[in-house]
C-alpha cells in the first residue's frame, strides 16, 4: 500500500492554518472549551479534505474500493476520492518487473541433479485482475515460475538443457504465461542465467569432449594422409610416362639439399647414373661449388 503523498500532507497543514485564522477572527477563543471544539473541527475538516486528494505516478494505477466493492482504477496524475467511503488498498505498478527464481537439486529426465537460475520479465496488463483475483500477485508469480521450472527440468535431458537454452526459455514463457493470465499478468520473456551440474559429472563431460576432439583430429590426420598418398600416386604416374621430368625433379631435390652450408648428402650410385651427373666426382664438384658460392656470399655481406 502506498503511503499518503507529500502534496496531501502539505495541503492538510495549509487548510488547517487557514481555518484557524478564519475561526480566530469569527469566534472568541477566550473560552477554552469553545477553542478546543473549534480547533478539533478545523483539524477534522482539513484532514478530510486532504485525504480526498490523491496523486498517482505515471507508472501507477490506484484500485479504488467504495464500501468494500470495486469502484474504479485511478491514475496517473491527480484524482479525488470520498474520504471514509472510498479506500485504496493497492497501488499497482504497471512497469516491466524482473523476478529472479531458481530450482535447486532438481533431477533431469536422465536423473542428473542440477541447479538452474533464471530471470522472469513480466508486467501487469490488467490492474483490476491483479488486485482482485489473487491475494499477492508478486509472490504468486514467483511460486508459479519455480514450479514451472521444476516441471520443465524433469522432462528435459541434460544435454538438451545445456545446448537448447533458448528452447527451454520459450517453453517456460508459455507455461508461466498461461498460469498468470487469469491474474492480469503478461510474461515478456524468460532467460536462463546458469545451469550448474555436479563437479564429478562436469569433469567426466570435459574428458569426453577432449576425447571427441582427439578422435576428430586423428580422423582429419588420416584423411590428410590419404589425400597425400593419392597425390603421390598421381605424381608417380606422371613421372612413369615422363622420365625427363623425374630426372629434373631428382636434380632439384638434390640442389635444395646442397643449398645449406656444411651439408652432406649421401646418394646411391644407381641414382647418380640415372641422373647422369658424371659419378661421384660430379657430386663432389657440385657440393664444393655450392660451398664456395656460400662463402663468397658471406664475405660479400661482411665487407658491406
LORO-519617 format. One record per residue: residue in three letters; chain; x, y, z of N, C-alpha, C in turn. Coordinates in steps of 0.02 Angstrom, whole numbers, m for minus. Layout:
BEGIN
(ALA; A; (X; Y; Z); (X; Y; Z); (X; Y; Z))
...
//
This chain:
BEGIN
(UNK; A; (42; m60; 0); (0; 0; 0); (44; 62; 0))
(UNK; A; (27; 110; m39); (65; 171; m44); (43; 220; 10))
(UNK; A; (92; 251; 42); (76; 299; 95); (51; 364; 64))
(UNK; A; (21; 408; 108); (m3; 472; 84); (54; 513; 56))
(UNK; A; (40; 546; 1); (93; 583; m32); (105; 650; 2))
(UNK; A; (161; 681; m17); (181; 744; 15); (131; 800; 1))
(UNK; A; (101; 798; m58); (53; 851; m75); (m6; 851; m28))
(UNK; A; (m32; 792; m11); (m89; 788; 35); (m70; 813; 104))
(UNK; A; (m10; 796; 127); (12; 819; 193); (20; 895; 194))
(UNK; A; (51; 921; 142); (60; 993; 138); (m7; 1029; 135))
(UNK; A; (m53; 1002; 96); (m119; 1033; 90); (m156; 1031; 156))
(UNK; A; (m147; 978; 194); (m179; 972; 260); (m158; 1030; 306))
(UNK; A; (m94; 1043; 310); (m70; 1096; 354); (m92; 1165; 330))
(UNK; A; (m93; 1176; 264); (m116; 1240; 237); (m190; 1251; 254))
(UNK; A; (m233; 1200; 243); (m304; 1207; 259); (m315; 1218; 333))
(UNK; A; (m277; 1183; 374); (m285; 1190; 446); (m267; 1261; 468))
(UNK; A; (m213; 1289; 440); (m193; 1357; 458); (m245; 1408; 435))
(UNK; A; (m272; 1399; 375); (m323; 1446; 350); (m386; 1443; 393))
(UNK; A; (m408; 1383; 410); (m467; 1376; 450); (m458; 1407; 520))
(UNK; A; (m401; 1398; 548); (m388; 1427; 614); (m389; 1503; 612))
(UNK; A; (m362; 1531; 557); (m363; 1604; 551); (m434; 1630; 546))
(UNK; A; (m476; 1598; 506); (m545; 1620; 499); (m584; 1610; 564))
(UNK; A; (m573; 1554; 597); (m608; 1541; 659); (m586; 1590; 714))
(UNK; A; (m522; 1607; 712); (m497; 1655; 762); (m528; 1724; 752))
(UNK; A; (m540; 1741; 689); (m571; 1806; 675); (m646; 1806; 689))
(UNK; A; (m679; 1749; 681); (m752; 1746; 688); (m774; 1730; 759))
(UNK; A; (m735; 1694; 796); (m755; 1673; 863); (m704; 1695; 915))
(UNK; A; (m727; 1696; 975); (m685; 1716; 1032); (m653; 1653; 1061))
(UNK; A; (m587; 1651; 1059); (m551; 1593; 1084); (m536; 1599; 1158))
(UNK; A; (m569; 1649; 1191); (m556; 1657; 1262); (m583; 1599; 1303))
(UNK; A; (m639; 1571; 1280); (m667; 1513; 1314); (m628; 1451; 1293))
(UNK; A; (m596; 1416; 1340); (m556; 1357; 1321); (m597; 1302; 1289))
(UNK; A; (m658; 1290; 1312); (m699; 1237; 1283); (m717; 1252; 1211))
(UNK; A; (m738; 1314; 1198); (m754; 1334; 1129); (m692; 1330; 1085))
(UNK; A; (m636; 1351; 1110); (m574; 1349; 1071); (m555; 1278; 1053))
(UNK; A; (m563; 1231; 1101); (m546; 1161; 1088); (m591; 1131; 1035))
(UNK; A; (m656; 1147; 1039); (m704; 1120; 990); (m689; 1148; 921))
(UNK; A; (m672; 1212; 917); (m659; 1243; 852); (m594; 1215; 821))
(UNK; A; (m544; 1206; 863); (m480; 1179; 837); (m490; 1107; 813))
(UNK; A; (m527; 1067; 852); (m540; 997; 832); (m580; 994; 767))
(UNK; A; (m629; 1039; 760); (m669; 1041; 699); (m626; 1060; 639))
(UNK; A; (m584; 1110; 648); (m539; 1131; 593); (m491; 1074; 574))
(UNK; A; (m466; 1040; 624); (m420; 984; 611); (m455; 929; 572))
(UNK; A; (m516; 912; 592); (m553; 858; 558); (m570; 877; 486))
(UNK; A; (m592; 939; 476); (m610; 961; 408); (m549; 961; 362))
(UNK; A; (m493; 987; 388); (m432; 988; 347); (m409; 918; 330))
(UNK; A; (m416; 872; 379); (m395; 803; 367); (m439; 770; 314))
(UNK; A; (m504; 780; 316); (m548; 751; 267); (m535; 778; 196))
(UNK; A; (m525; 843; 191); (m513; 873; 125); (m446; 849; 97))
(UNK; A; (m394; 846; 139); (m328; 824; 116); (m329; 751; 96))
(UNK; A; (m367; 709; 134); (m368; 637; 118); (m409; 623; 55))
(UNK; A; (m448; 671; 32); (m486; 661; m30); (m443; 670; m92))
(UNK; A; (m385; 699; m84); (m342; 714; m142); (m287; 660; m145))
(UNK; A; (m279; 630; m202); (m227; 580; m213); (m191; 594; m279))
(UNK; A; (m128; 573; m281); (m88; 581; m342); (m54; 514; m357))
(UNK; A; (m64; 489; m417); (m32; 427; m440); (24; 443; m489))
(UNK; A; (80; 410; m482); (136; 420; m529); (117; 392; m598))
(UNK; A; (159; 409; m647); (145; 389; m716); (140; 313; m723))
(UNK; A; (178; 276; m683); (180; 203; m690); (135; 168; m639))
(UNK; A; (91; 204; m605); (48; 176; m554); (m26; 181; m572))
(UNK; A; (m63; 132; m547); (m136; 133; m551); (m164; 118; m481))
(UNK; A; (m211; 160; m459); (m241; 151; m393); (m307; 113; m398))
(UNK; A; (m314; 62; m357); (m376; 22; m355); (m421; 52; m301))
(UNK; A; (m477; 80; m321); (m522; 115; m275); (m581; 70; m259))
(UNK; A; (m592; 59; m195); (m649; 21; m170); (m697; 68; m134))
(UNK; A; (m761; 61; m148); (m811; 102; m114); (m854; 56; m71))
(UNK; A; (m848; 65; m6); (m883; 22; 42); (m869; m52; 30))
(UNK; A; (m807; m67; 13); (m785; m136; 4); (m794; m164; m65))
(UNK; A; (m827; m128; m110); (m838; m152; m178); (m793; m112; m226))
(UNK; A; (m773; m147; m280); (m729; m114; m329); (m766; m57; m362))
(UNK; A; (m733; 1; m362); (m763; 62; m391); (m731; 78; m458))
(UNK; A; (m666; 87; m460); (m632; 106; m522); (m557; 104; m512))
(UNK; A; (m522; 114; m569); (m450; 122; m568); (m435; 195; m581))
(UNK; A; (m390; 223; m542); (m372; 293; m547); (m298; 300; m563))
(UNK; A; (m283; 355; m599); (m214; 371; m615); (m199; 361; m689))
(UNK; A; (m144; 390; m711); (m96; 428; m671); (m119; 501; m662))
(UNK; A; (m84; 536; m615); (m99; 606; m603); (m144; 616; m543))
(UNK; A; (m175; 674; m541); (m217; 694; m485); (m287; 665; m492))
(UNK; A; (m315; 640; m435); (m384; 616; m434); (m411; 624; m364))
(UNK; A; (m477; 618; m358); (m510; 630; m294); (m550; 568; m274))
(UNK; A; (m555; 557; m209); (m596; 504; m182); (m639; 533; m126))
(UNK; A; (m689; 494; m105); (m732; 516; m49); (m701; 488; 15))
(UNK; A; (m680; 530; 59); (m650; 505; 121); (m697; 459; 159))
(UNK; A; (m669; 411; 193); (m703; 361; 234); (m742; 312; 190))
(UNK; A; (m778; 336; 140); (m817; 292; 97); (m772; 254; 49))
(UNK; A; (m725; 290; 18); (m680; 259; m31); (m613; 243; 2))
(UNK; A; (m585; 186; m17); (m519; 166; 7); (m477; 143; m52))
(UNK; A; (m411; 147; m44); (m364; 125; m96); (m319; 71; m65))
(UNK; A; (m337; 7; m72); (m296; m46; m41); (m233; m62; m80))
(UNK; A; (m232; m48; m146); (m174; m67; m188); (m156; m10; m235))
(UNK; A; (m90; m1; m241); (m62; 40; m294); (m23; m7; m339))
(UNK; A; (m46; m17; m400); (m18; m67; m445); (35; m35; m490))
(UNK; A; (94; m65; m492); (148; m43; m536); (141; m79; m604))
(UNK; A; (134; m41; m658); (123; m71; m724); (187; m73; m766))
(UNK; A; (244; m59; m736); (307; m63; m772); (330; m136; m778))
(UNK; A; (379; m148; m822); (408; m215; m828); (450; m229; m766))
(UNK; A; (439; m286; m735); (473; m306; m674); (513; m369; m686))
(UNK; A; (574; m372; m659); (617; m430; m666); (616; m468; m600))
(UNK; A; (600; m532; m603); (597; m575; m544); (645; m634; m554))
(UNK; A; (690; m643; m507); (738; m698; m510); (709; m759; m473))
(UNK; A; (716; m818; m502); (693; m879; m470); (741; m936; m488))
(UNK; A; (740; m989; m449); (787; m1044; m459); (755; m1110; m440))
(UNK; A; (788; m1164; m463); (769; m1232; m445); (833; m1268; m424))
(UNK; A; (836; m1290; m361); (896; m1321; m334); (887; m1397; m328))
(UNK; A; (941; m1433; m347); (943; m1506; m341); (883; m1539; m373))
(UNK; A; (867; m1518; m433); (811; m1546; m470); (837; m1597; m520))
(UNK; A; (805; m1654; m523); (827; m1708; m567); (801; m1697; m638))
(UNK; A; (846; m1706; m686); (827; m1703; m756); (795; m1769; m777))
(UNK; A; (777; m1774; m840); (746; m1836; m864); (793; m1895; m860))
(UNK; A; (858; m1883; m867); (908; m1936; m860); (938; m1938; m790))
(UNK; A; (900; m1915; m739); (916; m1920; m668); (983; m1888; m650))
(UNK; A; (995; m1828; m674); (1054; m1789; m655); (1031; m1729; m614))
(UNK; A; (1057; m1721; m553); (1036; m1663; m512); (1069; m1599; m538))
(UNK; A; (1029; m1548; m549); (1055; m1484; m575); (1025; m1426; m534))
(UNK; A; (1062; m1371; m533); (1039; m1308; m505); (1031; m1258; m562))
(UNK; A; (972; m1230; m570); (958; m1186; m626); (935; m1118; m598))
(UNK; A; (966; m1065; m623); (945; m996; m606); (915; m964; m668))
(UNK; A; (860; m928; m658); (825; m897; m714); (798; m829; m693))
(UNK; A; (780; m789; m743); (751; m723; m731); (687; m717; m772))
(UNK; A; (635; m692; m740); (570; m684; m772); (556; m609; m780))
(UNK; A; (539; m588; m841); (520; m519; m856); (445; m517; m869))
(UNK; A; (408; m479; m828); (335; m479; m833); (309; m409; m816))
(UNK; A; (245; m399; m832); (212; m336; m815); (138; m348; m807))
(UNK; A; (106; m303; m769); (34; m307; m756); (m3; m271; m812))
(UNK; A; (m44; m307; m848); (m84; m279; m902); (m154; m260; m879))
(UNK; A; (m180; m295; m828); (m247; m280; m803); (m242; m271; m727))
(UNK; A; (m233; m210; m703); (m227; m199; m630); (m287; m223; m590))
(UNK; A; (m346; m222; m619); (m405; m245; m583); (m400; m319; m565))
(UNK; A; (m380; m361; m614); (m372; m432; m600); (m314; m444; m551))
(UNK; A; (m260; m407; m558); (m204; m417; m514); (m221; m402; m441))
(UNK; A; (m269; m355; m431); (m288; m337; m363); (m343; m381; m335))
(UNK; A; (m389; m404; m378); (m448; m440; m354); (m445; m515; m362))
(UNK; A; (m406; m541; m410); (m408; m613; m424); (m356; m653; m385))
(UNK; A; (m306; m620; m356); (m254; m655; m319); (m234; m612; m260))
(UNK; A; (m219; m645; m203); (m204; m607; m142); (m139; m567; m149))
(UNK; A; (m85; m601; m170); (m20; m568; m178); (9; m590; m245))
(UNK; A; (m3; m550; m296); (15; m573; m364); (91; m579; m373))
(UNK; A; (131; m540; m337); (204; m545; m344); (229; m612; m318))
(UNK; A; (206; m633; m259); (226; m698; m232); (198; m755; m274))
(UNK; A; (137; m747; m298); (106; m799; m339); (146; m810; m404))
(UNK; A; (168; m756; m435); (208; m762; m496); (274; m797; m482))
(UNK; A; (306; m781; m426); (370; m813; m409); (361; m888; m398))
(UNK; A; (309; m909; m361); (298; m980; m350); (278; m1016; m414))
(UNK; A; (238; m984; m455); (219; m1015; m519); (279; m1025; m564))
(UNK; A; (326; m979; m563); (386; m985; m604); (430; m1042; m580))
(UNK; A; (438; m1049; m514); (480; m1103; m487); (451; m1171; m503))
(UNK; A; (386; m1180; m493); (356; m1245; m508); (359; m1262; m582))
(UNK; A; (350; m1211; m625); (355; m1223; m697); (426; m1243; m716))
(UNK; A; (476; m1211; m685); (546; m1228; m700); (561; m1299; m679))
(UNK; A; (537; m1321; m621); (549; m1390; m600); (515; m1440; m647))
(UNK; A; (456; m1424; m669); (421; m1469; m715); (459; m1476; m781))
(UNK; A; (484; m1421; m807); (521; m1423; m871); (587; m1461; m863))
(UNK; A; (621; m1451; m807); (685; m1486; m795); (673; m1562; m792))
(UNK; A; (620; m1582; m758); (605; m1654; m752); (588; m1687; m817))
(UNK; A; (570; m1649; m868); (551; m1678; m933); (605; m1667; m987))
(UNK; A; (663; m1642; m967); (715; m1624; m1015); (780; m1663; m1000))
(UNK; A; (813; m1687; m1052); (879; m1719; m1045); (931; m1666; m1029))
(UNK; A; (984; m1687; m995); (1037; m1639; m976); (1070; m1609; m1038))
(UNK; A; (1084; m1649; m1088); (1116; m1623; m1149); (1072; m1571; m1183))
(UNK; A; (1006; m1584; m1186); (961; m1535; m1216); (958; m1471; m1176))
(UNK; A; (963; m1477; m1111); (961; m1417; m1068); (1023; m1374; m1077))
(UNK; A; (1081; m1407; m1085); (1143; m1369; m1093); (1149; m1338; m1162))
(UNK; A; (1121; m1370; m1213); (1128; m1346; m1281); (1069; m1303; m1305))
(UNK; A; (1009; m1317; m1279); (949; m1282; m1304); (917; m1238; m1252))
(UNK; A; (954; m1189; m1227); (926; m1144; m1176); (871; m1101; m1204))
(UNK; A; (878; m1079; m1266); (826; m1037; m1296); (759; m1075; m1301))
(UNK; A; (763; m1139; m1318); (702; m1179; m1324); (669; m1187; m1256))
(UNK; A; (709; m1201; m1204); (681; m1209; m1137); (651; m1143; m1112))
(UNK; A; (685; m1088; m1128); (658; m1022; m1108); (590; m1010; m1140))
(UNK; A; (583; m1028; m1204); (519; m1020; m1237); (464; m1062; m1206))
(UNK; A; (481; m1125; m1188); (431; m1169; m1157); (410; m1141; m1089))
(UNK; A; (459; m1117; m1050); (444; m1087; m985); (399; m1026; m992))
(UNK; A; (413; m985; m1041); (372; m925; m1052); (299; m943; m1066))
(UNK; A; (288; m994; m1107); (220; m1014; m1123); (184; m1041; m1061))
(UNK; A; (218; m1083; m1022); (186; m1113; m962); (169; m1059; m911))
(UNK; A; (218; m1015; m896); (206; m964; m845); (153; m914; m868))
(UNK; A; (154; m898; m933); (105; m851; m959); (34; m879; m953))
(UNK; A; (25; m944; m965); (m40; m974; m957); (m64; m973; m885))
(UNK; A; (m18; m981; m838); (m37; m982; m767); (m52; m912; m740))
(UNK; A; (m19; m861; m766); (m27; m793; m739); (m78; m752; m778))
(UNK; A; (m102; m777; m835); (m150; m738; m874); (m214; m722; m835))
(UNK; A; (m242; m769; m794); (m302; m751; m756); (m289; m696; m704))
(UNK; A; (m228; m682; m688); (m211; m630; m639); (m198; m563; m672))
(UNK; A; (m207; m558; m738); (m194; m496; m773); (m121; m481; m784))
(UNK; A; (m79; m533; m784); (m6; m525; m791); (16; m557; m856))
(UNK; A; (60; m523; m892); (87; m548; m956); (162; m558; m948))
(UNK; A; (187; m615; m969); (258; m631; m966); (291; m609; m1031))
(UNK; A; (340; m564; m1026); (376; m541; m1085); (428; m591; m1108))
(UNK; A; (468; m617; m1062); (520; m665; m1080); (546; m699; m1017))
(UNK; A; (579; m755; m1029); (613; m793; m976); (684; m808; m1000))
(UNK; A; (733; m794; m957); (803; m805; m975); (835; m851; m924))
(UNK; A; (867; m905; m948); (906; m949; m904); (975; m918; m893))
(UNK; A; (992; m903; m830); (1056; m872; m815); (1112; m924; m812))
(UNK; A; (1100; m980; m777); (1154; m1028; m767); (1124; m1097; m752))
(UNK; A; (1160; m1148; m775); (1143; m1218; m761); (1204; m1250; m729))
(UNK; A; (1198; m1268; m665); (1254; m1297; m628); (1244; m1372; m621))
(UNK; A; (1296; m1411; m637); (1294; m1483; m631); (1346; m1505; m580))
(UNK; A; (1342; m1567; m554); (1391; m1590; m505); (1463; m1587; m532))
(UNK; A; (1513; m1573; m489); (1582; m1568; m513); (1608; m1632; m545))
(UNK; A; (1590; m1690; m517); (1613; m1753; m546); (1588; m1763; m617))
(UNK; A; (1525; m1748; m628); (1497; m1754; m695); (1527; m1702; m742))
(UNK; A; (1542; m1643; m716); (1573; m1592; m758); (1642; m1614; m782))
(UNK; A; (1681; m1647; m738); (1747; m1672; m758); (1740; m1728; m810))
(UNK; A; (1691; m1772; m799); (1681; m1827; m847); (1661; m1800; m916))
(UNK; A; (1619; m1749; m918); (1599; m1720; m981); (1658; m1684; m1015))
(UNK; A; (1701; m1654; m975); (1760; m1622; m1003); (1807; m1673; m1035))
(UNK; A; (1817; m1730; m1001); (1859; m1783; m1029); (1827; m1812; m1092))
(UNK; A; (1762; m1819; m1092); (1728; m1845; m1152); (1736; m1797; m1211))
(UNK; A; (1729; m1732; m1197); (1738; m1684; m1251); (1810; m1684; m1277))
(UNK; A; (1859; m1691; m1231); (1928; m1694; m1252); (1942; m1755; m1295))
(UNK; A; (1915; m1814; m1274); (1924; m1874; m1314); (1891; m1868; m1383))
(UNK; A; (1834; m1834; m1386); (1800; m1824; m1450); (1841; m1780; m1496))
(UNK; A; (1872; m1728; m1468); (1914; m1684; m1509); (1976; m1722; m1534))
(UNK; A; (2004; m1764; m1491); (2063; m1803; m1512); (2044; m1851; m1568))
(UNK; A; (1985; m1882; m1562); (1963; m1928; m1614); (1954; m1891; m1681))
(UNK; A; (1924; m1832; m1678); (1915; m1793; m1739); (1983; m1773; m1769))
(UNK; A; (2031; m1757; m1725); (2098; m1739; m1751); (2130; m1798; m1786))
(UNK; A; (2124; m1858; m1757); (2152; m1918; m1790); (2118; m1933; m1857))
(UNK; A; (2052; m1923; m1858); (2016; m1935; m1921); (2039; m1885; m1975))
(UNK; A; (2047; m1822; m1955); (2070; m1772; m2003); (2141; m1787; m2027))
(UNK; A; (2184; m1809; m1980); (2253; m1826; m2000); (2254; m1885; m2047))
(UNK; A; (2213; m1937; m2033); (2210; m1995; m2079); (2185; m1975; m2147))
(UNK; A; (2134; m1932; m2150); (2108; m1910; m2213); (2160; m1870; m2252))
(UNK; A; (2200; m1830; m2216); (2254; m1793; m2249); (2306; m1840; m2278))
(UNK; A; (2323; m1892; m2241); (2372; m1941; m2266); (2346; m1976; m2329))
(UNK; A; (2281; m1991; m2328); (2252; m2023; m2387); (2256; m1977; m2448))
(UNK; A; (2240; m1914; m2438); (2243; m1867; m2494); (2314; m1858; m2519))
(UNK; A; (2363; m1856; m2472); (2433; m1851; m2493); (2454; m1912; m2533))
(UNK; A; (2433; m1971; m2510); (2450; m2033; m2547); (2421; m2033; m2617))
(UNK; A; (2359; m2007; m2622); (2328; m2004; m2689); (2367; m1957; m2735))
(UNK; A; (2389; m1900; m2708); (2428; m1853; m2748); (2495; m1883; m2768))
(UNK; A; (2527; m1919; m2722); (2590; m1952; m2739); (2580; m2005; m2793))
(UNK; A; (2524; m2040; m2789); (2510; m2090; m2841); (2501; m2057; m2910))
(UNK; A; (2465; m2000; m2911); (2458; m1964; m2974); (2525; m1938; m3000))
(UNK; A; (2568; m1915; m2954); (2634; m1891; m2975); (2676; m1949; m3001))
(UNK; A; (2671; m2008; m2970); (2709; m2066; m2993); (2689; m2085; m3064))
(UNK; A; (2625; m2083; m3078); (2603; m2098; m3146); (2631; m2047; m3196))
(UNK; A; (2634; m1984; m3175); (2662; m1933; m3220); (2736; m1945; m3234))
(UNK; A; (2774; m1961; m3180); (2846; m1974; m3189); (2859; m2038; m3228))
(UNK; A; (2814; m2087; m3223); (2824; m2150; m3260); (2821; m2138; m3335))
(UNK; A; (2777; m2096; m3357); (2770; m2081; m3428); (2817; m2026; m3452))
(UNK; A; (2854; m1994; m3407); (2897; m1938; m3424); (2962; m1943; m3383))
(UNK; A; (3012; m1982; m3405); (3074; m1990; m3366); (3114; m1926; m3360))
(UNK; A; (3108; m1881; m3409); (3145; m1818; m3404); (3121; m1777; m3344))
(UNK; A; (3055; m1776; m3334); (3027; m1741; m3277); (3052; m1772; m3212))
(UNK; A; (3058; m1838; m3209); (3083; m1871; m3150); (3155; m1851; m3136))
(UNK; A; (3198; m1847; m3189); (3267; m1826; m3180); (3271; m1754; m3155))
(UNK; A; (3231; m1712; m3183); (3231; m1642; m3162); (3209; m1635; m3089))
(UNK; A; (3161; m1674; m3070); (3137; m1672; m3001); (3191; m1696; m2953))
(UNK; A; (3226; m1750; m2973); (3279; m1777; m2930); (3336; m1727; m2924))
(UNK; A; (3355; m1694; m2979); (3409; m1645; m2976); (3388; m1584; m2934))
(UNK; A; (3325; m1565; m2938); (3302; m1510; m2898); (3303; m1526; m2824))
(UNK; A; (3283; m1587; m2806); (3286; m1607; m2736); (3358; m1608; m2711))
(UNK; A; (3405; m1632; m2753); (3475; m1633; m2733); (3502; m1563; m2726))
(UNK; A; (3482; m1519; m2769); (3505; m1450; m2765); (3479; m1416; m2701))
(UNK; A; (3416; m1428; m2684); (3388; m1400; m2624); (3424; m1425; m2562))
(UNK; A; (3446; m1489; m2564); (3483; m1516; m2507); (3552; m1487; m2500))
(UNK; A; (3584; m1467; m2556); (3652; m1441; m2554); (3655; m1365; m2546))
(UNK; A; (3598; m1332; m2543); (3599; m1260; m2537); (3626; m1238; m2469))
(UNK; A; (3613; m1276; m2416); (3636; m1258; m2350); (3710; m1274; m2342))
(UNK; A; (3745; m1232; m2304); (3817; m1242; m2292); (3828; m1304; m2249))
(UNK; A; (3885; m1335; m2258); (3906; m1394; m2218); (3854; m1448; m2220))
(UNK; A; (3826; m1461; m2279); (3775; m1513; m2287); (3805; m1571; m2326))
(UNK; A; (3797; m1630; m2299); (3821; m1691; m2332); (3761; m1731; m2354))
(UNK; A; (3758; m1749; m2416); (3704; m1788; m2444); (3732; m1853; m2471))
(UNK; A; (3706; m1908; m2448); (3727; m1974; m2472); (3677; m1996; m2524))
(UNK; A; (3702; m2008; m2585); (3660; m2027; m2641); (3684; m2093; m2668))
(UNK; A; (3640; m2141; m2677); (3661; m2206; m2707); (3690; m2196; m2777))
(UNK; A; (3739; m2238; m2793); (3771; m2232; m2859); (3723; m2245; m2916))
(UNK; A; (3673; m2289; m2904); (3624; m2302; m2956); (3584; m2239; m2972))
(UNK; A; (3570; m2198; m2919); (3534; m2137; m2931); (3576; m2088; m2971))
(UNK; A; (3641; m2087; m2958); (3685; m2042; m2995); (3688; m2061; m3069))
(UNK; A; (3691; m2127; m3081); (3692; m2149; m3150); (3628; m2130; m3186))
(UNK; A; (3573; m2135; m3148); (3508; m2118; m3180); (3504; m2044; m3197))
(UNK; A; (3531; m2002; m3151); (3528; m1930; m3163); (3583; m1905; m3208))
(UNK; A; (3632; m1952; m3226); (3686; m1934; m3273); (3725; m1872; m3251))
(UNK; A; (3746; m1875; m3186); (3784; m1820; m3159); (3860; m1831; m3162))
(UNK; A; (3880; m1886; m3191); (3951; m1896; m3201); (3985; m1929; m3143))
(UNK; A; (3949; m1967; m3103); (3979; m2005; m3049); (3989; m1962; m2987))
(UNK; A; (4028; m1992; m2943); (4039; m1961; m2877); (4078; m1896; m2883))
(UNK; A; (4124; m1892; m2931); (4163; m1830; m2940); (4118; m1772; m2958))
(UNK; A; (4067; m1785; m2996); (4021; m1731; m3014); (3983; m1706; m2952))
(UNK; A; (3963; m1753; m2910); (3928; m1733; m2849); (3974; m1692; m2804))
(UNK; A; (4037; m1714; m2798); (4085; m1678; m2756); (4096; m1607; m2782))
(UNK; A; (4106; m1603; m2848); (4117; m1537; m2878); (4057; m1491; m2867))
(UNK; A; (3997; m1520; m2873); (3937; m1480; m2862); (3934; m1455; m2791))
(UNK; A; (3950; m1499; m2742); (3949; m1479; m2671); (4000; m1425; m2658))
(UNK; A; (4061; m1432; m2686); (4113; m1382; m2675); (4093; m1316; m2705))
(UNK; A; (4062; m1319; m2763); (4040; m1257; m2794); (3987; m1221; m2752))
(UNK; A; (3942; m1260; m2724); (3892; m1230; m2681); (3923; m1199; m2619))
(UNK; A; (3975; m1234; m2591); (4007; m1208; m2531); (4044; m1144; m2547))
(UNK; A; (4081; m1142; m2605); (4117; m1081; m2624); (4068; m1022; m2634))
(UNK; A; (4013; m1036; m2666); (3964; m983; m2677); (3938; m957; m2610))
(UNK; A; (3928; m1003; m2563); (3904; m981; m2498); (3956; m939; m2462))
(UNK; A; (4022; m958; m2467); (4074; m919; m2434); (4080; m850; m2465))
(UNK; A; (4077; m847; m2532); (4083; m782; m2565); (4025; m736; m2545))
(UNK; A; (3967; m766; m2539); (3908; m726; m2519); (3917; m698; m2448))
(UNK; A; (3944; m741; m2404); (3953; m720; m2334); (4005; m666; m2329))
(UNK; A; (4062; m674; m2367); (4115; m623; m2365); (4091; m557; m2393))
(UNK; A; (4051; m561; m2446); (4025; m500; m2476); (3979; m463; m2427))
(UNK; A; (3941; m499; m2390); (3896; m467; m2341); (3936; m435; m2285))
(UNK; A; (3991; m471; m2263); (4031; m442; m2208); (4069; m381; m2232))
(UNK; A; (4092; m380; m2295); (4126; m321; m2322); (4081; m262; m2325))
(UNK; A; (4021; m272; m2341); (3973; m216; m2342); (3963; m190; m2272))
//
